[in-house]
Amino acid sequence: MTKQEALNRQGQQYIASLAATARQLWGKACEFDGILADSKFVVFSKDNKFAEFYNIAMCRLVEARAEYAAGGYVGLQMKDSRRKRSGSKL
């Protein structure tokens, strides 16, 4: 297995684990408020602690999918290589 293939597999596994976590949290959040888990649109109660965790998991999942689509380097942080010029607002 090449290094790129290993990175791709690692990215796919990470995305799959985030998706599984989001599904579990969705189920828990729905259960907490007595909502059917197959509902398409829901409004969770303010005291539903699972809803906050679900939102965090979904944000991370969307970010990971976007990073993977950009080249398979999930979780890789790129720094801005532009140098600030004097008087520049970059």
N, C-alpha and C positions, 0 to 999 in steps of 0.2 A: 504494500500500500504506500503510495506516495505521500509526501507531506501535505499536499493540497487535498488529497482524498481524505486524509485523517482530519484535517481542519473542517472539511465539509461534513464528515460524519459527526464530529464533535458539535458543530453548529446545529445539525439536524436533531441530534439528541437533546441539546439544550432547548431548542424550540418545542420539541415534543413534551419535554418535562414541564415547561412553562404552560403549554396548552392543557396538560393534564391537571396542573395545579389550578388554573383558571376554571376548568370544568368543575372541580371539586368545590372550589369556593363559591361558584355560582349556585351549585346545589345546596350548599350550607346556607347561603344568604336567602335563597328562596324558601328553604325549610324554616328558617328563623321567622320569616314573615308570613308563613302559611300560603305561599304562592307556588303554583305548579312550575316545576323546573323547565318545562318545555314552552313556557310563555315567551312571546317575542318581545314584549315591552313591559317593563315593570318599574315600579317606584318603590324603593326600599325605605323602611322606616329609618328615622335619624339615629336610633339606638342600635342599628344592625351593624355589629362590628365586622361581620363577614363581607359586607358591601364595600367597605373601605379597602380591605385586603384584596377583594376581587378587582377593584379599580386599579390598584397598584400592579397586580399580576397581569392585567390586560395591557397596561401601558408598557410594561417590560416585554410582553409578548409581541406587541406591535413594533416596538423598537428593534427587537431581535430579528423579526421577519424582514424588516427593512434593511438591516445590516447584512443579513444573509443574502438578500436579493442584490445587494450592492457588491457582492463578490465573495460571499461565504465566510467572511471574517467576523463572526458574531462575537461581540464583546470587545473588539479591538477599538481602542480609543486613538483617534488621530488628532494631533495638535495642529493648530493653525500655523503654517510656516511663513505667513506674511510677516514682514518686519514692519514695525511702526516707524514711520518717518516723522521727523520733528514737525509739529503742526498738523499732522494727519490724525483723523478721528477713526482709524481702523479698529 
